[in-house]
Amino acid sequence: MSGSNLSDASTLAALAPPEGDKPDADRARRRARWTLLVLLLACLAPVLASYFAYYVVRPEGRRNFGSLIDPQRPVPEALATSTLDGRPGRVSDLRHQWLLVSVGSGACDAVCENHLYLQRQMREGLGREKDRLDWIWLVTDDAPVPEALQPALAQATVLRVDAQALARWLEPAPGHGLNEHLYVVDPMGNWMMRFPAALDAAGAAKAKRDLERMLRASSSWDTAGRMETSR
C-alpha cells in the first residue's frame, strides 16, 4: 500500500509544472495583455490621428469658413424623428455618415429653399466622395412639404423633429434663428460645425472646402456605406 502511495506521489510530481515555469506563465499573460492593448491602439490610431490633424494641428494660414463647435455636442439618443409618411425613428439612426443639416418649417420659405439648393450643390460638388455625406432636412413642424419640392428632395433625407428638443442639441449663432444656418455632424453623431447665416453661392463654395478637408482628414477610417435610412 505504501509502495502504491509512493508511486502515485512520484507520478504527480512528474506531471506538475516546475516551479520555475510559474514566472514564465505570468510573463506570457502580461505579454498577451500588452499585445491586445497594442492592437486596440493600432485600430484607434487612424481615428485619433485624423481628429488631431483637423482640430489641433492647423497649418499656418489655414482658416475654417464654418465655426467649430467646442466642445462638440453628441446627438441625443432619444431625439425622435418621423418620416413624411409617419414612420418613427431617432436622429441617432443617422450616425456613421457625415451629415450636412438644414432646419426649417415644412412650408419651406425662401431661406429654406436656398439651403436645400445649396446642400444639394455642395454634396454634388464633392464628386466621388459625395456618398460619404448625407443631405438632411429636419422639419420642425407639421406643415405639409410643398409638392413642387418633392422631386428636388429625391436624394435628401427629410425627417420631422420636435423643435424644442432639437434646440437642445443644435444652436444658432447669437442673434440668429436655428433655420438660418447649415450644420455639420460627424459620423460619430457629434455636431461639430456651423456655417454662417445667409449663406450664398460664394459662401457655399467656402463651406464645401471645409467639407472636403474634413473628408480628407477622416479618409483613413470613414467610408460610405451606412445603412440607408428611409427617406
Residue frames as a rotation matrix with the C-alpha (Angstrom) as fourth column:
MET 1
0.568 0.823 0.000 0.00
0.823 -0.568 0.000 0.00
0.000 0.000 -1.000 0.00
SER 2
0.504 -0.455 -0.734 2.78
0.111 -0.809 0.577 2.35
-0.856 -0.373 -0.357 0.95
GLY 3
-0.576 -0.727 0.375 4.56
0.442 0.109 0.890 1.47
-0.688 0.678 0.259 -2.28
SER 4
-0.040 0.659 0.751 1.44
0.989 -0.082 0.125 2.45
0.144 0.748 -0.648 -4.22
ASN 5
0.817 0.359 -0.451 1.29
0.471 -0.867 0.163 5.83
-0.332 -0.346 -0.877 -2.45
LEU 6
-0.006 -0.913 -0.409 4.91
0.087 -0.408 0.909 6.48
-0.996 -0.030 0.081 -3.24
SER 7
-0.591 -0.188 0.784 4.31
0.740 0.261 0.620 5.60
-0.321 0.947 -0.015 -6.86
ASP 8
0.414 0.830 0.374 1.31
0.898 -0.439 -0.021 7.96
0.147 0.344 -0.927 -7.09
ALA 9
0.705 -0.196 -0.681 3.25
0.219 -0.854 0.473 10.77
-0.674 -0.483 -0.559 -5.47
SER 10
-0.392 -0.918 0.054 6.11
0.271 -0.059 0.961 10.28
-0.879 0.391 0.272 -7.89
THR 11
-0.331 0.345 0.878 3.73
0.944 0.120 0.308 10.40
0.001 0.931 -0.366 -10.87
LEU 12
0.743 0.665 -0.070 2.06
0.668 -0.743 0.040 13.63
-0.026 -0.076 -0.997 -9.68
ALA 13
0.367 -0.700 -0.612 5.40
0.105 -0.623 0.775 15.21
-0.924 -0.348 -0.155 -9.04
ALA 14
-0.588 -0.623 0.516 6.49
0.545 0.167 0.822 14.33
-0.598 0.764 0.241 -12.56
LEU 15
-0.069 0.660 0.748 3.32
0.970 -0.132 0.205 15.83
0.234 0.740 -0.631 -14.10
ALA 16
0.684 0.347 -0.642 3.35
0.565 -0.808 0.165 19.07
-0.462 -0.476 -0.749 -12.09
PRO 17
0.719 -0.441 0.537 5.00
0.264 -0.541 -0.798 22.06
0.643 0.716 -0.273 -13.84
PRO 18
-0.199 -0.872 -0.448 8.40
0.901 0.017 -0.433 23.00
0.385 -0.490 0.782 -12.47
GLU 19
0.291 0.273 -0.917 8.43
0.770 -0.636 0.055 25.84
-0.568 -0.722 -0.395 -10.03
GLY 20
-0.609 -0.656 -0.446 10.43
0.266 -0.699 0.664 27.90
-0.747 0.286 0.600 -12.48
ASP 21
-0.684 0.381 0.622 7.58
0.687 0.049 0.725 27.77
0.245 0.923 -0.295 -15.06
LYS 22
0.208 0.865 -0.457 5.19
0.942 -0.303 -0.143 29.94
-0.263 -0.401 -0.878 -12.98
PRO 23
-0.071 -0.259 -0.963 7.00
0.068 -0.965 0.254 33.25
-0.995 -0.048 0.086 -13.61
ASP 24
-0.957 -0.278 0.081 7.16
0.082 0.007 0.997 32.32
-0.278 0.961 0.016 -17.32
ALA 25
-0.347 0.911 0.224 3.38
0.921 0.285 0.266 31.84
0.178 0.299 -0.938 -17.36
ASP 26
0.320 0.429 -0.845 2.86
0.635 -0.759 -0.145 35.21
-0.703 -0.490 -0.515 -15.68
ARG 27
-0.510 -0.584 -0.632 5.14
-0.107 -0.685 0.721 36.87
-0.854 0.435 0.286 -18.22
ALA 28
-0.891 0.214 0.401 3.22
0.453 0.360 0.815 35.22
0.030 0.908 -0.418 -21.06
ARG 29
0.100 0.985 -0.143 -0.07
0.990 -0.114 -0.088 36.56
-0.103 -0.133 -0.986 -19.72
ARG 30
0.171 -0.102 -0.980 1.38
0.248 -0.958 0.143 40.05
-0.954 -0.268 -0.138 -19.40
ARG 31
-0.844 -0.521 -0.129 2.71
-0.019 -0.212 0.977 39.86
-0.536 0.827 0.169 -22.96
ALA 32
-0.557 0.715 0.422 -0.74
0.819 0.387 0.425 38.79
0.140 0.582 -0.801 -24.19
ARG 33
0.375 0.714 -0.591 -2.38
0.790 -0.580 -0.199 41.73
-0.485 -0.393 -0.782 -22.43
TRP 34
-0.160 -0.519 -0.840 0.15
-0.062 -0.844 0.533 44.18
-0.985 0.137 0.103 -23.89
THR 35
-0.929 -0.160 0.334 -0.32
0.290 0.243 0.925 42.67
-0.230 0.957 -0.180 -27.34
LEU 36
-0.097 0.980 0.174 -4.09
0.995 0.090 0.045 43.16
0.028 0.177 -0.984 -27.07
LEU 37
0.390 0.195 -0.900 -3.61
0.444 -0.896 -0.002 46.76
-0.807 -0.399 -0.436 -25.94
VAL 38
-0.601 -0.694 -0.397 -1.24
-0.080 -0.442 0.894 47.48
-0.795 0.569 0.210 -28.85
LEU 39
-0.769 0.374 0.518 -3.74
0.637 0.385 0.668 46.02
0.050 0.844 -0.534 -31.32
LEU 40
0.279 0.915 -0.291 -6.53
0.928 -0.335 -0.165 48.15
-0.249 -0.224 -0.942 -29.86
LEU 41
0.156 -0.307 -0.939 -4.41
0.091 -0.942 0.324 51.31
-0.984 -0.136 -0.119 -30.12
ALA 42
-0.858 -0.494 0.137 -3.49
0.143 0.024 0.989 50.40
-0.492 0.869 0.050 -33.69
CYS 43
-0.337 0.824 0.455 -7.19
0.933 0.229 0.277 50.22
0.124 0.518 -0.846 -34.57
LEU 44
0.579 0.621 -0.529 -7.95
0.725 -0.689 -0.015 53.56
-0.374 -0.375 -0.849 -32.91
ALA 45
-0.305 -0.849 -0.431 -4.87
0.551 -0.527 0.647 55.38
-0.777 -0.040 0.629 -34.18
PRO 46
-0.710 0.009 0.705 -6.30
0.661 -0.338 0.670 56.45
0.244 0.941 0.234 -37.58
VAL 47
0.384 0.915 0.122 -9.40
0.750 -0.386 0.537 57.94
0.538 -0.115 -0.835 -35.95
LEU 48
0.590 -0.201 -0.782 -7.41
0.617 -0.512 0.598 59.76
-0.520 -0.835 -0.178 -33.28
ALA 49
-0.493 -0.870 0.025 -4.82
0.648 -0.348 0.677 60.97
-0.580 0.350 0.736 -35.80
SER 50
-0.419 0.383 0.824 -7.42
0.745 -0.374 0.553 62.39
0.520 0.845 -0.128 -38.18
TYR 51
0.705 0.702 -0.104 -9.18
0.621 -0.539 0.570 64.27
0.344 -0.466 -0.815 -35.39
PHE 52
0.290 -0.693 -0.660 -5.87
0.610 -0.397 0.686 65.53
-0.738 -0.601 0.307 -34.03
ALA 53
-0.643 -0.583 0.497 -4.88
0.738 -0.296 0.607 66.70
-0.207 0.757 0.620 -37.50
TYR 54
-0.141 0.660 0.738 -8.13
0.677 -0.480 0.558 68.56
0.722 0.579 -0.379 -38.08
TYR 55
0.775 0.631 -0.013 -8.82
0.416 -0.495 0.763 70.04
0.475 -0.597 -0.646 -34.66
VAL 56
0.723 -0.548 -0.421 -5.34
0.363 -0.218 0.906 70.54
-0.588 -0.808 0.042 -33.19
VAL 57
-0.390 -0.916 0.096 -2.69
0.529 -0.138 0.837 70.73
-0.753 0.378 0.539 -35.91
ARG 58
0.745 0.663 0.071 -3.74
0.479 -0.458 -0.749 73.67
-0.464 0.592 -0.659 -38.02
PRO 59
-0.127 -0.847 0.516 -1.22
0.992 -0.103 0.075 74.71
-0.010 0.521 0.854 -40.68
GLU 60
-0.461 -0.136 -0.877 -0.36
0.351 -0.936 -0.039 78.38
-0.815 -0.326 0.479 -40.55
GLY 61
-0.867 0.148 -0.475 -2.65
-0.448 -0.648 0.616 80.47
-0.217 0.747 0.628 -42.73
ARG 62
-0.720 0.656 -0.227 -5.50
0.350 0.626 0.697 77.93
0.599 0.423 -0.680 -42.79
ARG 63
-0.815 0.545 0.198 -8.88
-0.514 -0.520 -0.682 79.22
-0.269 -0.657 0.704 -41.68
ASN 64
-0.664 0.701 0.260 -12.18
0.714 0.697 -0.055 77.42
-0.220 0.149 -0.964 -41.41
PHE 65
-0.720 0.548 0.425 -15.14
-0.119 -0.702 0.702 79.14
0.683 0.455 0.571 -43.01
GLY 66
0.381 0.885 -0.268 -17.52
0.094 0.251 0.963 77.41
0.920 -0.393 0.012 -40.62
SER 67
0.028 -0.291 0.956 -17.42
-0.912 -0.399 -0.095 77.80
0.410 -0.869 -0.276 -36.85
LEU 68
-0.465 -0.258 -0.847 -16.09
0.048 0.948 -0.315 74.76
0.884 -0.188 -0.428 -34.99
ILE 69
0.583 0.727 0.362 -18.25
-0.428 -0.103 0.898 73.73
0.690 -0.679 0.252 -32.03
ASP 70
-0.399 -0.789 -0.467 -16.19
0.198 0.423 -0.884 73.32
0.895 -0.445 -0.012 -28.88
PRO 71
-0.713 -0.391 0.581 -16.99
-0.300 0.920 0.251 71.16
-0.633 0.005 -0.774 -27.08
GLN 72
-0.789 0.435 -0.435 -18.76
-0.338 0.284 0.897 69.09
0.514 0.854 -0.077 -29.67
ARG 73
-0.313 0.777 0.546 -22.33
-0.861 0.010 -0.508 68.07
-0.400 -0.629 0.666 -28.89
PRO 74
-0.988 -0.053 0.145 -23.21
-0.001 0.942 0.335 64.39
-0.155 0.331 -0.931 -29.27
VAL 75
-0.505 0.853 -0.135 -26.56
-0.397 -0.090 0.913 63.58
0.766 0.515 0.384 -30.83
PRO 76
-0.391 0.438 0.809 -29.25
-0.872 0.106 -0.479 62.98
-0.295 -0.893 0.341 -28.17
GLU 77
-0.996 -0.055 0.070 -30.07
-0.036 0.968 0.247 59.28
-0.082 0.244 -0.966 -28.24
ALA 78
-0.467 0.884 0.025 -33.75
0.647 0.361 -0.672 59.90
-0.603 -0.298 -0.740 -27.52
LEU 79
-0.494 0.289 -0.820 -34.36
-0.460 -0.887 -0.036 62.67
-0.738 0.360 0.571 -30.09
ALA 80
-0.123 0.568 0.814 -37.28
0.467 0.757 -0.458 61.20
-0.876 0.323 -0.359 -32.02
THR 81
-0.771 -0.056 -0.634 -37.97
-0.509 -0.546 0.666 61.65
-0.383 0.836 0.393 -35.74
SER 82
0.113 0.714 0.691 -40.63
0.279 0.645 -0.712 60.63
-0.954 0.273 -0.126 -38.21
THR 83
-0.833 -0.324 0.448 -40.56
0.492 -0.066 0.868 60.42
-0.252 0.944 0.215 -41.99
LEU 84
-0.826 0.529 -0.193 -43.02
-0.563 -0.791 0.242 62.46
-0.025 0.308 0.951 -44.02
ASP 85
-0.148 0.807 -0.572 -45.27
-0.416 0.474 0.776 59.41
0.897 0.352 0.265 -44.18
GLY 86
0.517 0.533 0.670 -45.15
-0.745 -0.105 0.659 58.93
0.422 -0.839 0.343 -40.41
ARG 87
0.620 -0.330 -0.712 -42.59
0.359 0.926 -0.116 56.18
0.698 -0.184 0.693 -39.83
PRO 88
0.962 -0.198 0.186 -40.84
-0.263 -0.504 0.822 56.69
-0.069 -0.840 -0.538 -36.46
GLY 89
0.426 -0.885 -0.187 -37.11
0.613 0.434 -0.660 56.78
0.665 0.166 0.728 -35.83
ARG 90
0.721 -0.297 -0.626 -34.39
0.444 -0.494 0.747 58.68
-0.531 -0.817 -0.225 -33.99
VAL 91
0.843 -0.483 -0.236 -31.83
-0.534 -0.701 -0.472 61.25
0.062 0.524 -0.849 -35.10
SER 92
0.072 -0.864 0.499 -29.15
-0.720 0.301 0.625 58.91
-0.690 -0.404 -0.601 -33.73
ASP 93
0.548 0.180 0.817 -30.09
0.323 0.855 -0.405 56.48
-0.772 0.486 0.410 -36.54
LEU 94
0.992 -0.128 0.016 -28.26
-0.044 -0.454 -0.890 58.86
0.121 0.882 -0.456 -38.90
ARG 95
0.453 -0.881 0.138 -24.85
-0.588 -0.178 0.789 58.19
-0.670 -0.439 -0.598 -37.36
HIS 96
0.053 -0.623 0.781 -21.95
0.379 0.736 0.561 56.58
-0.924 0.266 0.276 -39.25
GLN 97
0.080 -0.084 0.993 -22.08
0.973 -0.211 -0.096 59.14
0.218 0.974 0.064 -42.05
TRP 98
-0.901 -0.315 -0.299 -21.14
0.356 -0.929 -0.096 62.80
-0.248 -0.193 0.949 -42.35
LEU 99
0.083 0.990 0.114 -24.30
0.984 -0.063 -0.168 64.93
-0.159 0.126 -0.979 -42.26
LEU 100
-0.968 -0.172 0.184 -25.00
0.205 -0.961 0.183 68.35
0.146 0.215 0.966 -43.79
VAL 101
-0.359 0.856 -0.372 -28.13
0.927 0.280 -0.251 69.52
-0.111 -0.435 -0.893 -41.97
SER 102
-0.814 0.275 0.512 -30.67
-0.149 -0.950 0.273 72.26
0.562 0.146 0.814 -42.57
VAL 103
-0.685 0.596 -0.419 -33.63
0.657 0.258 -0.708 73.08
-0.314 -0.760 -0.569 -40.32
GLY 104
-0.927 0.364 -0.086 -36.96
-0.373 -0.882 0.287 74.67
0.029 0.298 0.954 -41.14
SER 105
-0.168 0.964 0.207 -40.72
-0.523 0.091 -0.848 74.60
-0.836 -0.251 0.488 -41.41
GLY 106
-0.320 0.139 0.937 -42.33
0.583 0.809 0.079 72.16
-0.747 0.571 -0.340 -43.80
ALA 107
0.759 0.636 -0.139 -43.79
0.322 -0.551 -0.770 75.16
-0.566 0.540 -0.623 -45.64
CYS 108
-0.020 -0.932 0.362 -40.17
0.892 0.147 0.428 75.96
-0.452 0.332 0.828 -46.66
ASP 109
0.808 0.249 -0.534 -39.70
0.100 -0.951 -0.291 79.71
-0.581 0.182 -0.793 -47.16
ALA 110
0.881 -0.460 -0.112 -37.06
-0.269 -0.290 -0.918 81.32
0.390 0.839 -0.379 -49.36
VAL 111
0.096 -0.873 0.478 -34.27
-0.995 -0.067 0.076 80.73
-0.035 -0.483 -0.875 -46.81
CYS 112
0.203 0.081 0.976 -35.22
-0.335 0.942 -0.008 77.06
-0.920 -0.326 0.219 -46.60
GLU 113
0.952 0.190 0.239 -35.33
0.152 0.385 -0.910 76.66
-0.265 0.903 0.338 -50.40
ASN 114
0.605 -0.794 -0.068 -31.92
-0.672 -0.462 -0.579 78.31
0.428 0.395 -0.813 -50.71
HIS 115
-0.056 -0.628 0.776 -30.44
-0.894 0.378 0.242 75.95
-0.445 -0.680 -0.582 -48.10
LEU 116
0.502 0.298 0.812 -31.88
-0.017 0.942 -0.335 72.88
-0.865 0.155 0.478 -49.81
TYR 117
0.986 -0.165 -0.034 -30.44
-0.048 -0.083 -0.995 74.04
0.162 0.983 -0.089 -53.13
LEU 118
0.313 -0.933 0.178 -27.01
-0.880 -0.355 -0.315 74.75
0.357 -0.058 -0.932 -51.63
GLN 119
0.141 -0.224 0.964 -26.97
-0.641 0.722 0.261 71.45
-0.755 -0.655 -0.041 -49.74
ARG 120
0.809 0.223 0.544 -27.56
0.217 0.747 -0.629 69.56
-0.546 0.627 0.556 -52.97
GLN 121
0.865 -0.502 0.005 -24.95
-0.216 -0.382 -0.899 71.60
0.453 0.776 -0.439 -54.88
MET 122
0.196 -0.828 0.525 -22.33
-0.981 -0.168 0.102 71.23
0.003 -0.534 -0.845 -52.15
ARG 123
0.286 -0.039 0.957 -22.85
-0.318 0.939 0.133 67.47
-0.904 -0.342 0.256 -51.93
GLU 124
0.930 0.083 0.359 -22.73
0.293 0.424 -0.857 67.01
-0.223 0.902 0.369 -55.71
GLY 125
0.738 -0.673 0.049 -19.59
-0.537 -0.630 -0.562 69.15
0.409 0.389 -0.826 -55.80
LEU 126
0.278 -0.640 0.717 -17.76
-0.750 0.321 0.578 66.55
-0.599 -0.699 -0.391 -53.68
GLY 127
-0.091 -0.326 -0.941 -17.63
-0.923 0.382 -0.043 64.22
0.374 0.865 -0.336 -56.68
ARG 128
-0.064 0.021 -0.998 -16.78
-0.103 0.994 0.028 60.64
0.993 0.105 -0.061 -55.84
GLU 129
-0.925 -0.300 -0.233 -16.73
0.201 0.133 -0.971 61.49
0.322 -0.945 -0.062 -52.11
LYS 130
-0.511 0.759 0.404 -20.37
-0.695 -0.641 0.325 62.60
0.506 -0.114 0.855 -52.07
ASP 131
0.252 0.657 -0.711 -21.62
-0.077 0.746 0.662 59.22
0.965 -0.113 0.239 -50.85
ARG 132
-0.481 -0.465 -0.743 -19.83
0.719 0.276 -0.638 59.85
0.501 -0.842 0.201 -47.55
LEU 133
-0.977 0.180 -0.115 -22.09
-0.092 -0.839 -0.536 62.85
-0.193 -0.513 0.837 -46.88
ASP 134
-0.359 0.926 0.113 -25.86
0.931 0.346 0.120 62.77
0.072 0.149 -0.986 -46.32
TRP 135
-0.856 0.215 0.470 -28.03
-0.100 -0.961 0.258 65.77
0.507 0.174 0.844 -47.08
ILE 136
-0.528 0.603 -0.598 -30.53
0.845 0.444 -0.299 66.16
0.085 -0.663 -0.744 -44.21
TRP 137
-0.564 0.465 0.682 -33.55
-0.274 -0.885 0.376 68.43
0.779 0.026 0.627 -43.84
LEU 138
-0.761 0.314 -0.567 -35.04
0.648 0.407 -0.644 68.46
0.029 -0.858 -0.514 -40.33
VAL 139
-0.365 0.755 0.545 -38.62
0.076 -0.560 0.825 69.74
0.928 0.342 0.147 -40.44
THR 140
-0.968 -0.209 -0.142 -39.68
0.165 -0.095 -0.982 71.31
0.191 -0.973 0.126 -37.16
ASP 141
-0.501 0.863 0.059 -43.48
-0.668 -0.343 -0.660 71.43
-0.550 -0.370 0.749 -37.56
ASP 142
-0.298 0.507 0.809 -46.42
0.350 0.846 -0.402 69.58
-0.888 0.163 -0.429 -39.09
ALA 143
0.235 0.386 -0.892 -46.77
-0.621 -0.646 -0.443 71.83
-0.748 0.658 0.088 -42.14
PRO 144
0.727 0.064 0.683 -47.01
0.374 0.798 -0.473 69.83
-0.575 0.600 0.556 -45.38
VAL 145
-0.404 -0.901 -0.160 -43.98
0.164 -0.243 0.956 69.93
-0.900 0.360 0.245 -47.67
PRO 146
0.195 0.519 -0.832 -44.94
-0.711 -0.509 -0.484 71.62
-0.675 0.687 0.270 -50.97
GLU 147
0.727 0.167 0.666 -45.49
0.238 0.848 -0.473 69.16
-0.644 0.503 0.577 -53.80
ALA 148
0.934 -0.353 -0.060 -43.25
-0.213 -0.410 -0.887 71.26
0.288 0.841 -0.458 -56.04
LEU 149
0.221 -0.902 0.371 -40.26
-0.974 -0.186 0.127 70.46
-0.045 -0.390 -0.920 -53.77
GLN 150
0.682 0.137 0.718 -40.71
-0.360 0.918 0.167 66.69
-0.636 -0.373 0.675 -53.79
PRO 151
0.933 -0.351 0.076 -38.70
0.261 0.520 -0.813 65.94
0.246 0.779 0.577 -56.98
ALA 152
0.366 -0.835 0.410 -35.77
-0.445 -0.544 -0.711 68.05
0.818 0.078 -0.571 -55.76
LEU 153
0.189 -0.231 0.954 -35.67
-0.977 0.049 0.206 66.10
-0.094 -0.972 -0.216 -52.47
ALA 154
0.820 0.213 -0.531 -35.13
-0.363 0.911 -0.194 62.69
0.442 0.352 0.825 -54.08
GLN 155
0.109 -0.880 -0.461 -31.55
0.299 0.472 -0.830 62.46
0.948 -0.047 0.314 -52.72
ALA 156
-0.427 -0.226 0.875 -32.31
-0.633 -0.616 -0.468 64.10
0.645 -0.754 0.120 -49.36
THR 157
-0.530 0.339 -0.778 -33.27
0.702 0.689 -0.178 62.59
0.476 -0.641 -0.603 -46.02
VAL 158
-0.466 0.488 0.738 -36.29
-0.410 -0.858 0.308 64.55
0.784 -0.159 0.600 -44.75
LEU 159
-0.419 0.255 -0.871 -37.39
0.727 0.669 -0.154 63.99
0.544 -0.698 -0.466 -41.16
ARG 160
0.371 0.576 0.729 -39.78
-0.153 -0.736 0.659 65.73
0.916 -0.356 -0.184 -38.80
VAL 161
-0.469 -0.525 -0.710 -38.45
0.688 0.287 -0.667 66.53
0.554 -0.801 0.226 -35.33
ASP 162
0.630 0.620 -0.467 -39.70
0.774 -0.451 0.446 68.37
0.066 -0.642 -0.764 -32.28
ALA 163
0.463 -0.446 0.766 -38.38
0.169 -0.804 -0.570 71.94
0.870 0.393 -0.297 -32.48
GLN 164
0.705 -0.171 0.688 -37.80
-0.674 -0.461 0.577 72.34
0.218 -0.871 -0.440 -28.73
ALA 165
0.811 -0.425 0.402 -35.98
0.143 0.811 0.568 69.01
-0.568 -0.403 0.718 -28.45
LEU 166
0.561 -0.612 0.557 -33.81
0.763 0.120 -0.635 69.86
0.322 0.781 0.535 -31.47
ALA 167
0.579 -0.295 0.760 -32.89
-0.201 -0.955 -0.217 73.23
0.790 -0.028 -0.613 -29.95
ARG 168
0.831 -0.327 0.450 -31.32
-0.436 0.121 0.892 71.38
-0.346 -0.937 -0.042 -27.03
TRP 169
0.449 -0.704 0.551 -28.79
0.674 0.671 0.309 69.91
-0.587 0.232 0.775 -29.47
LEU 170
-0.199 -0.474 0.858 -28.21
0.914 -0.405 -0.011 72.37
0.353 0.782 0.514 -32.35
GLU 171
0.307 0.227 -0.924 -27.81
0.658 -0.752 0.034 76.07
-0.688 -0.619 -0.380 -31.62
PRO 172
0.671 -0.057 0.739 -27.70
0.623 -0.499 -0.603 79.14
0.403 0.865 -0.299 -33.89
ALA 173
-0.561 -0.822 0.101 -25.17
0.694 -0.533 -0.485 81.95
0.452 -0.202 0.869 -33.64
PRO 174
-0.439 0.391 -0.809 -26.23
0.622 -0.517 -0.588 84.79
-0.648 -0.762 -0.016 -31.31
GLY 175
-0.402 0.373 -0.836 -28.91
-0.426 -0.885 -0.190 86.93
-0.810 0.279 0.515 -32.92
HIS 176
-0.608 0.168 -0.776 -29.92
-0.740 0.234 0.631 84.26
0.287 0.958 -0.018 -35.46
GLY 177
0.403 0.824 0.398 -32.53
-0.869 0.481 -0.115 81.54
-0.286 -0.300 0.910 -35.73
LEU 178
-0.047 -0.400 0.915 -31.94
-0.196 0.902 0.385 77.82
-0.979 -0.162 -0.121 -35.94
ASN 179
0.596 0.408 0.692 -33.20
0.530 0.448 -0.720 77.81
-0.603 0.796 0.050 -39.53
GLU 180
0.894 -0.228 -0.385 -30.62
-0.387 -0.826 -0.410 80.36
-0.224 0.516 -0.827 -40.71
HIS 181
-0.062 -0.997 0.056 -27.61
-0.904 0.080 0.421 78.02
-0.424 -0.025 -0.905 -40.70
LEU 182
0.620 0.035 -0.784 -26.34
-0.357 0.902 -0.243 74.78
0.698 0.430 0.572 -42.15
TYR 183
0.445 -0.391 0.806 -24.85
-0.831 0.154 0.534 72.36
-0.333 -0.908 -0.256 -39.60
VAL 184
0.058 -0.514 -0.856 -22.25
-0.597 0.669 -0.442 69.61
0.800 0.537 -0.268 -39.93
VAL 185
0.620 0.146 0.771 -22.43
-0.717 0.502 0.482 66.41
-0.317 -0.852 0.416 -37.87
ASP 186
-0.380 -0.863 -0.332 -19.59
-0.923 0.378 0.075 63.89
0.061 0.335 -0.940 -37.92
PRO 187
-0.171 0.343 -0.924 -20.03
-0.399 0.833 0.383 60.10
0.901 0.434 -0.006 -38.37
MET 188
-0.785 -0.134 -0.604 -19.96
0.440 0.566 -0.697 59.53
0.435 -0.814 -0.385 -34.62
GLY 189
0.174 0.980 -0.091 -23.01
0.851 -0.103 0.515 61.76
0.496 -0.167 -0.852 -34.19
ASN 190
-0.167 -0.306 -0.937 -21.23
0.791 -0.610 0.058 64.86
-0.589 -0.731 0.343 -32.89
TRP 191
0.866 0.333 0.374 -22.42
0.480 -0.766 -0.427 68.29
0.144 0.549 -0.823 -34.02
MET 192
0.172 -0.936 -0.307 -19.06
0.829 -0.031 0.559 69.88
-0.532 -0.350 0.771 -34.77
MET 193
-0.876 -0.482 0.020 -19.50
0.418 -0.738 0.530 72.82
-0.241 0.472 0.848 -37.20
ARG 194
0.311 0.933 -0.184 -21.98
0.660 -0.351 -0.665 75.57
-0.684 0.085 -0.724 -38.07
PHE 195
-0.497 -0.424 0.757 -21.84
0.853 -0.396 0.339 77.56
0.156 0.814 0.559 -41.31
PRO 196
-0.930 0.064 -0.361 -22.66
0.071 -0.934 -0.350 81.29
-0.359 -0.351 0.865 -41.28
ALA 197
0.036 0.999 -0.018 -26.21
0.466 -0.033 -0.884 82.57
-0.884 0.023 -0.467 -41.69
ALA 198
0.681 0.370 -0.632 -27.43
-0.322 -0.623 -0.713 83.94
-0.658 0.689 -0.305 -45.02
LEU 199
-0.265 -0.818 0.510 -25.23
0.159 0.485 0.860 81.55
-0.951 0.309 0.001 -47.00
ASP 200
0.606 0.376 -0.701 -24.90
-0.615 -0.337 -0.713 82.43
-0.504 0.863 0.027 -50.69
ALA 201
0.974 -0.202 -0.104 -23.16
0.068 0.696 -0.715 80.71
0.217 0.689 0.692 -53.60
ALA 202
0.207 -0.955 0.212 -19.76
-0.414 -0.282 -0.866 82.21
0.887 0.092 -0.453 -52.73
GLY 203
-0.055 -0.168 0.984 -20.14
-0.997 0.056 -0.046 81.18
-0.047 -0.984 -0.171 -49.10
ALA 204
0.837 0.422 0.348 -21.25
-0.404 0.906 -0.126 77.70
-0.368 -0.036 0.929 -50.14
ALA 205
0.683 -0.667 -0.297 -18.03
-0.075 0.341 -0.937 77.28
0.726 0.662 0.183 -52.15
LYS 206
-0.263 -0.779 0.570 -16.02
-0.729 -0.226 -0.646 78.08
0.632 -0.585 -0.508 -49.00
ALA 207
0.240 0.438 0.866 -18.21
-0.896 0.444 0.024 75.76
-0.374 -0.782 0.499 -46.94
LYS 208
0.965 0.114 -0.235 -17.58
-0.217 0.850 -0.480 72.97
0.145 0.514 0.846 -49.46
ARG 209
0.130 -0.986 -0.106 -13.83
-0.341 0.056 -0.938 73.40
0.931 0.158 -0.329 -48.97
ASP 210
-0.263 -0.139 0.955 -14.35
-0.965 0.045 -0.259 72.84
-0.007 -0.989 -0.146 -45.23
LEU 211
0.705 0.594 0.387 -16.27
-0.577 0.798 -0.174 69.66
-0.413 -0.101 0.905 -46.03
GLU 212
0.760 -0.475 -0.443 -13.52
-0.180 0.502 -0.846 68.48
0.624 0.723 0.296 -48.37
ARG 213
-0.252 -0.890 0.380 -10.90
-0.685 -0.114 -0.720 69.00
0.684 -0.442 -0.581 -45.65
MET 214
-0.029 0.312 0.949 -12.96
-0.927 0.348 -0.143 67.06
-0.375 -0.884 0.279 -43.13
LEU 215
0.921 0.389 -0.025 -13.49
-0.361 0.829 -0.428 64.20
-0.146 0.403 0.904 -45.56
ARG 216
0.378 -0.867 -0.324 -9.76
-0.285 0.224 -0.932 64.07
0.881 0.444 -0.162 -46.33
ALA 217
-0.341 -0.545 0.766 -8.90
-0.871 -0.124 -0.476 64.12
0.354 -0.829 -0.432 -42.62
SER 218
0.048 0.465 0.884 -11.21
-0.757 0.595 -0.271 61.16
-0.652 -0.656 0.380 -41.98
SER 219
0.374 0.174 -0.911 -10.43
-0.883 0.367 -0.293 59.18
0.284 0.914 0.291 -45.14
SER 220
-0.620 -0.721 -0.308 -8.40
-0.587 0.687 -0.428 56.55
0.520 -0.085 -0.850 -43.26
TRP 221
-0.969 0.224 0.101 -11.34
0.071 0.651 -0.756 55.40
-0.235 -0.726 -0.647 -41.15
ASP 222
-0.150 0.974 -0.169 -14.62
-0.191 -0.196 -0.962 56.73
-0.970 -0.112 0.215 -42.55
THR 223
-0.994 -0.095 0.048 -16.13
0.025 0.230 0.973 55.25
-0.103 0.969 -0.226 -45.70
ALA 224
-0.364 0.915 -0.172 -19.52
-0.907 -0.307 0.287 55.41
0.210 0.260 0.942 -47.35
GLY 225
-0.617 0.152 -0.773 -21.93
-0.095 0.960 0.265 52.67
0.782 0.237 -0.577 -46.54
ARG 226
-0.850 0.429 0.305 -24.19
-0.341 -0.009 -0.940 53.49
-0.401 -0.903 0.154 -43.60
MET 227
-0.613 0.702 0.362 -27.39
0.752 0.659 -0.006 51.56
-0.243 0.269 -0.932 -43.97
GLU 228
-0.773 0.350 0.529 -29.79
0.137 -0.722 0.678 53.67
0.620 0.596 0.510 -46.00
THR 229
-0.771 0.596 -0.225 -32.40
0.154 -0.168 -0.974 55.44
-0.618 -0.785 0.038 -43.90
SER 230
-0.070 0.837 0.543 -35.92
0.983 0.152 -0.107 55.75
-0.172 0.526 -0.833 -45.12
ARG 231
-0.941 -0.337 0.030 -36.30
0.333 -0.907 0.257 58.98
-0.060 0.252 0.966 -46.98
